[in-house]
């Protein structure tokens, strides 16, 4: 049975309701005095939490940021739930500070406008400051009398009509009779004109709304006209159909076109689409993005809205630099990107490898000018290469090289280095007690037991889990060591699911470790792909995940390893769950949305075997999440 709640503003003790108990989408959310249980419109004040959506009992509509306008004082309204994930409709309740934050931008929370205490005060979006007009208490509603009936008997009944509604809107788009806007897309000679409807564009795209406000239909019958020269017609038609239908399927679209869609969605201020596309790419197109890293890097830093892609790029630069240097199109890497890579103190490469890659890049920039054999280089050839590498040379840590590396790798290119630098390097190697300079060492990683930052596991656990990741036998020597980099710790960061997702979302190659309360049991799982917060299509597909358990200190004899057998349900990404694997195979800090209680659970569904002898719910006293970072020698 669905559990309904009053959402009570702590400063005023009023409850949130749909204004005038309206059954129409777009109605404002306000605060009002609590109604009696038998009032026929009390259901306009009752809400249930369906994952990240806050849904009204009376209408089945959800909290929505009006116009997807993410700024202070934007109204909160009720609106039909979109078929795809939508940033303007997904929320998180923080049990500690009692705020309801926008899931995709947690700096914004629900706020009673101007801290008013009277009825009819609007509920708005506002930057979090923590005062009482941003704090809300959830109070469960008991419907013992069963007198009140929901206008929508169930959320399923509401949603079953959406496909037809979506199809009707597409038919409106395709109908050439009633349009009142012409949209000219592309540049000559490839401009294409699309017909559309002002009222739909106005509410679906803030960018198009601004365009229309300065270019309205004339009284003489001339239609409003919008020009979009920066968007390709074949890309715009996909977005236009999304604007009308609320549907977008990316699986069959070429990844290069997905990038163009992302850029176009950003230009049209379709923030929910920008968030969704980035998430889709990180979840489904990692290998393609690595192969096309230069494009992804340049796209992500074109503006400040592609933060998820920027994080993906920075993680790859720091953790897997070899992937970048071994790209087929390595020569096309911009100088700015190359400099940012070699400046990184945490770059996991030896200094001679850094020099060799920089040299390879510099030669590739002048492949048509420079001879293929170094012996054939003229003075002018060395000057060309020197000029190409002049912005990179200062960031190579030459003083960390050995004499052998200097003799064989640096000396042949001495004319590329500044004369003073070369002479000082030579003197320092000839007389180590009287060095002429020094270079800051790179921070190399290791997995020595003294450096494992864990309250639960030891280096022995790390070694065994690493072998499982590599699918090695436990008797094999560990040839590919990993650093277990601590991302999240429940006792430090908070145990609630929202904190886990805030810190760990978009991180891949992670190991979850949990200590069962009151026992010696350690449970965990390995997720090779990125975590995310998705409720409608919550499962991620991978063939490489596994779950495991240890039951005492003798880890080599008393453990259970269970690999995935149902790839489609490998990882559960529900926003109101902590790290979870399979269809209930391992749930860490799940939330029962009917009772708002937290629990942990293990069973056998999607993995080879159960990792516990019982399926009873249990508690954990600590859990940690580590990211595996390969160590490059």
N, C-alpha and C positions, 0 to 999 in steps of 0.2 A: 504493500500500500504506500502511495506517495506521501511523504511527510512535507507539510507546508509550514512556513515560518512567517512571523511578523519581523520586519527589519526595522529596529527601533533606533532613532537618532538619539545618541546618549545625552546631548546637551539640552534637548527639548522634550524628550520622552514621547515625541510624536512618531508615527509609523509612516513608512513609505507606501504610497498608493498611486494608482493611475488616476489622473485628474478626471473628475466627474464620472468615475467608473466607466470610462469610455471603452468601447469594444473596437475602436478604430486604431490602426497603426499610425504612429506619429504623435499620439497623445503624450503630454508631458508627465514625468514622474515628479510628484510633490510630496511634502510631508503633511500629515493630517492627524487629527485625534483618532485613537483606536475605536473601531466600531464594535458593537455587541456581536456575539457569535451568530445571532439569529437575524441580523440585519441582512436584507437581500443583496446588498452590494459589498458585503465584507470581503468577498473573494477578490475584489480589486486591490485589497491590502495584503493579500497572501501570496507568498512566493515559494517556489521550490528550486533547488539547485541541481541542475542537470549537467554535471561536469562543470565546465567553465561558464555555462549560461545560467542567468537568473531569470526564471520564467514565471509569468503571472498566472495565477490559478484561474482567473476569470476568462482570459483571452488566449492564453498559450503564447503570447508575444514575449519577447525578451528585452532586457535592458540594452539600450543602444546609444552610442554617442552620436548625436544629431549631425548628419552630414559628414561623419568621420573626421570632425574638426578637432584635432588634438591640441587644445589650448584652454587656458583658464576661462571659466564661466560658460563653457559650452553646455547646452541643455542635455539632460538625459531623457530619452523618450522610450516608449515601447514600440517595438518593430518586429516584423516577421523574421524569424531566424533564417539566415542564409544557408544554402545547401553546403557551401564550402566554408572553411575556416575564415572567420572575419574578425579582424583586430578590434573593431568597434563594438563587438558584442561579447567578448570573452573577458571574464573577471576572476579575481582571486580574493578570497576572504582570509585575512591574516588574524589568526586567533590571538596572537600576542598583543598587537596594538589596536585590534578591532577595526581595521580599515578594510575597505573593499577597493582594490586597486585594479587598474587596467592591466590585464595579463601581459600584453605585448609592449607596454610602456609603464613600468611600475612607479614612475615618479608621479603619475596622475592617479587620483583616487576620487571616490564619490564624496560630495561636499554639499552641505545645506547652505544655499547661497546667502552670503553676508551673515552667517551664523544666526539667522532669524529663528525665533521660537514659536511664531504664530502659524496657524494653518495656511496651507496653500503656498508656502515657501518652496521655490524650485530646487530640485536636486540637479547639481551641475558637476562637470568635471573640473578638477582643480589640482594644482601641484600640491604634493603632500607636505603638510606642516605639522600634523599630529595633534592639533587641538580638537576639542570635543565635538565640534560640528562636522568632523571627519571620522568620528567613531560611531560604530553601529553595533547593536546587540541583536543576536538572533534569538527569538523566542518561539518555541514550537507551538503550533496551533492544534488543539485536540478537537476533532470533529465528531464528538460522541453522538450528537443528535442526528447527524446525517441529513439535516434539513436543507442545507445549501447544496445546490448542484452546480458543478462547473459548466460554464458556457461551452467550453471545449472539453468533452468528457475525458479525453486523454490527449497527451501531446502527439501520440501516433495518429490520432484522428485528424489533428491539424495538418501534420506533415504529409499525409497521404494525398492531399489536394495540390501540394506544391509543384509536382511535375507537370500537371495540367496547366497551372498558372504560369509556370515558366515557359511552357510551349506556346501559350496564348500571347505572351509578351514577344516571343520571337516572331510570331505571325504578324503582330503589329509592326515590328521592325521591317518585315518583308513586304508589307502592304504599302503600295505607292500612293495611296489615296489621301491619307490624312496627315502626312508629315508637314512640319513647319520649320525645319532647319536643314540647310545644306552644309555638309562638312567636306571640305576639299583637302585631300590627304596626299602627301608626297610632293615631289618637285618636278617641274617640267623636264622632259615631255611625258612623265609617268604619273601625272596627277589623276586621282580617281575621286569622284564625288559620291558621297553616301547621304542618304536621306535619314533623318532622325526626328525625334519629338522632344521639344524644348522641356516639357515638364519632367520627362524621365532623365534627361541629361542633367538638368538642374539639381536633382536630388541625388544622383549617383556619382557625380564627379565634381569636386570643389573647383578644379581647374576650368572645366567646361562651364560651370556656373558663373565664374568670373568673366569668361569670354562672352557669355550670353548677356550678362548685365550691361556690357558696353556695345552690344551688337544685336539689339532686339528687332523683332519683325516690324517693318514699317507699315503705316496705315494704308499705303497704296497697294498693299498685297505682296510687296517684295519680301521674300523669305529671309530669315536670319541666316548669316553665313559665317562659318568658322574655317580658318585655314590652319592645317597641321603639317607644315612642311618637313618637320623633323622625324616623322613616323612613316614607315613604309605601309602602303595600302594593305598588303597581305598580313601585316601584323595588326593593323588597326581593326580589320574586320573581326579578328579573334576577340579583341578587347570590346568592340562594340556589342558583339553577341553576349559576352560576359555581362556587360552593363545591363542589358535587357533581361537576360535569363538567370543571372546569378550562378551560372555554371561555367566551369573551365576544367578541361582535362588536358594535362600536360604530358601524359605518358607517350602519346604518339607524335609529339612535336619534336622536331630536331633541336638538340641542345643549343645550337647557335641561334635559332629563332626564339628559344626561351629567354636567352640573354637580351635579345631585342625587345621581347615582351616586357621584361623587367624594366628596361630603360623607358619604354613607352608608358608603362603603368605609373612609373614615378613622375613623368612629365604631366600626366593627367591627374596626379594627386590621388591615385587609388592605393592608399597606404595598406589596406588589407591585402591587396593583390601583391604588393611589393614584399610584404612579410611572407606570404604564402609561397611565392616563387623562390625566394631565397631558401626557405626551408626545404622545398622540393629538390632544389639543386644539391644542397648539402646532404640530403638523405638519399638521393637516387642517382646523382651524377658525379660522384666524387672522382672516379677514375678519369672521366672526361674533363673535369675541371683541372685535374693535375696535368693532363696532357696539353691543356690550353690555358696554362697558368698565366701567361702574359696577358691574355685577353681578360681573364677574370680579375687579375690585379688592377689593370687599367680601368676596367668598368667599375670595380668596387670603390675606387678612390676618386671617381668623377664627382661625387657629392657625399654628403654626410648621412644619407638614408640607407645605404647598403652596408650597415654595420655588421650583419651576420657574415656577409662575404668577406669583409675586411678582416674579421676575426679568423675565418678559414685561411686566408692568405698568410696572416701573421703566424699562425700555428704551423703551417707548412714550411714557411721560411725557417723558423726556429728549430723544428723537430725533424724535418726531412729535407735538408738542403740538397741532398743528392738527387732528389726527384726533379728539382729545378735545373741543376747543372747538366742533367742527362736528357733534358728535353730535346726532341728533334729540332725544334726552332729556337734552340738556346741563343743563337746569334741575334735574335730579335728582342732579347731582354733589354729593356730600357736601362740606360746608365744609372738613373736614379734608383731603380730597383736593385741593381747590382751593388751599388754603394750601401744601400740599407741592409743588404744581406751580410756583407763582410764587416760592417760596423758592429754586428750583434756579438756581445760577449759570450752568449750561449751557443754560438754556432758550433755544431758538432762535426767539425772537420779539423784535420791537422793543418798547420799553417802552410805546409808545402802543397797540400791539396788545394787550398785557397789560391795560392799563387798560380798553380797550373790551370785552374779554371778561369782566373782573370786573364791569363795569357791567351788561353784558347778563345775567350770572348773577344779580346782585342784584335787578334789575328783575323777572326771571322768578320770583323767590321771592315777589314781592308783586304778581303780575299782576292780581289781582282788586281790589287796593287802590289801585294807582297809576294816574293818568291816562295815556292813550296819548301825549299831547302834553306835552312838557316845560314849555311855556308855561302849562299849567294846574296845575302843581305848587303846592301850598300849603306852608306852613311845616311842617305835620304830615307831608306826603308826603316832604319832604326828610329829616325826622327818621327816618321809617320806613326809607328807603333807607340813611341813615347808620348806623343801628343794625344793619342787615343786613350791611353791609360793614366793620364796625369791626375784625374780626379779619383782614381781607385788606389793608386800607389800609397798615398798617405795612410790608408786604413789597413794595409797589409802589415802584419806584425813580424817583420823580418828578423828582429833580434831573438825570436823564439826558434829560429831554424838551426839545425845542426850544421857543422862544418861540411859534412858530406853532402847534405842537401844544397848548401850554398855553392859548393864546387860544381856540382853536376846540373843544377837547375837554375841558379841565379847568375852565376858568372858568365855563361854564354850570352846573357841578355843584359850585360852590365851597362851598355849604352842606352838602355831604356830607363834606367834608374837615374835620379839626380846624382851628379858626381860626388857631392859631399856625403850623401847617404851611402853610396857604394863604398867609399873609402872608409867610412866609420864602421860599416859592417865588417869589412875585411880586417881592419885593425882589431876589432873586438874579438874576432875568431882567432887571430894570431896571438893575441894576448888577453885571454879570458879574465885575468885579474885586473885589467884596466879597460873595461868596456866603455865605449864612447856613447852608448845609449841603451835603452831597454824598451821592451814592448810589454804591454799588459797581457798576461796569459788568458787564453780562452778558459771558460768555466766548463770543464769536462764532467761528465756524469759517471757515476759508479753505483753499484748496488751493494756496497759493503754493508754488513748488518748494522753497523753503528750509525749509518745514515738513513735507515728506513724510518720514516716518520709515521709510525702506526701505534695505536693503543691496543691492537688486536693481534696482528700477525708478526712473524719473525722473518729473517732472511731465508729460512728453510721453506716456509710457505711461499715466499716470493719465487724461489728457484723452481719449485714444483709447478706453480701456476704458470710460470713463464714457459716451461716445457709443454704444458697443456696447450698454451696459445700456439706454440710452434708445431704441435702434434708430434712431439718427440716422445720416445720411451723414457720412463723415469730413470733408467740406468744410463741413458745417454749423457754425454757431457754437454753442458749448456753452451752453445756456440754463438747464440744471438742474445746477449744480455739486455735486460730492460731496466730502466729506472722507473720505479713506482712513484710518480709525482702526485702528492696529495692534493686533491681538488676540494673535497668536502668532508667534514666531520660533524656528525650530529650534535655532539656535546659542545662544539664550538660554534657551529653555524645555525643550529636549530634543526629539530627533527622533522618539521612539517614539510609536506611535499612541495609547497611553493618555493621553499628555500633550496631544496634539491634541484628543482628545474631552473631556478634563477642562476645557480652556479654552474650546473653541469650540462644544461642544454647546449647542443651543437658540439659537444666534445665527443670524439670517437675513441676507440681502443681503450675502454675503461673497465676496471675491475671493481666490483662492489664487494665489500667485506662487512659482515654483521655478526655481532656477538649476542647469542641468545641469552636472555636474562635468566639467572639462576641455574646455569648449566655450563658445561665445558664446550658446548656446541659452537662452531663457527660456520656460518653459511655464506655463500657468495655466488657471484656470476660474472661472466665476461661478455661484454657487449662490444663487438668490433666496429659498429656503426654509431652514428651520432644520436644522442638522446634528443628528444623534442617533446613538446607539450601539445598533444592532439587528442581530442576526445571522440570525434566522429569516426575517423579512420585511424584507430589508435595503434594498430600493430605494425611493426617493422619486420622486413623479410631479410634474413641472413642465414647462411649455412654454417657459420663459424662460431656462433655463440655456444656457451655451455654454462651449467650451474654446478655447484659442488658443495661439499660439507666436510668438515673435520670434527672429530668427536673427542680427541684427547691430544696429549702432547706428542705422541708417536705418530707423526703425520704420514710416514711412509706406509704404515700398516692399516691405519683406520681412517680412510677417507672414502667419499663417494664422488665420482665424476660422472656427470650426465650431460651428454651432448644433444643438440637440437635434432629432432626428427621431423618436426612440422615447421619448415622454414617460414611459412607465411605468418606464424604467430610467435616468432622468436622473442620479440621484445614488446612490452606493453608500455605505451607512452602516455597513458592517461594523466592529465594535469593534476588530478587530485590524488595520485599515487606517488609514492617514492619510487626508487628503482625497482622494476618488476620485470619478470621474465616469463614468457609463455602465457598460456591461458590459465593463470593461477598457479603455475609451477613454482614460482618464488615471488612473493609480494612482500616488499619491505615498506612498512609505514603506509599502507593503503588507507583510504578514507571511505567509510560506509556512508554514502550520501543520504541514506534514510535516517541514520541515527547521529551522524556527525562524529562518530567514534573512530579511532584509529586502530589498526590491527596489522599483524603479520601472519603470513599463511604459506604453506607448502602443499603441493599435491602432484600428481602425475597426469599430464595432459599432452604437452607439446614436446617434452624432452624424454630421453630414453628411460629414465627411472626417477623415482622420488628420492630426494636427498635427505628425507627424515623418515623415521619409522611411524610417525603419527601425522594425521592431518589436522590436529587441534590447532587453534589459533595460539599465537605466542607473542611475547614482547621482546624487544631488543634493548640492551643497555647501552649499546654504542653501534654506530655503523659509519663506514668510511668509503669514499670513492676515490680511486686512483686512476690517473691516466698513464698508460704505458708509453714510455719514450725510449725508442731504440738508441743504443749507445754506439756511436761510430768510432772505430779505432783509426 
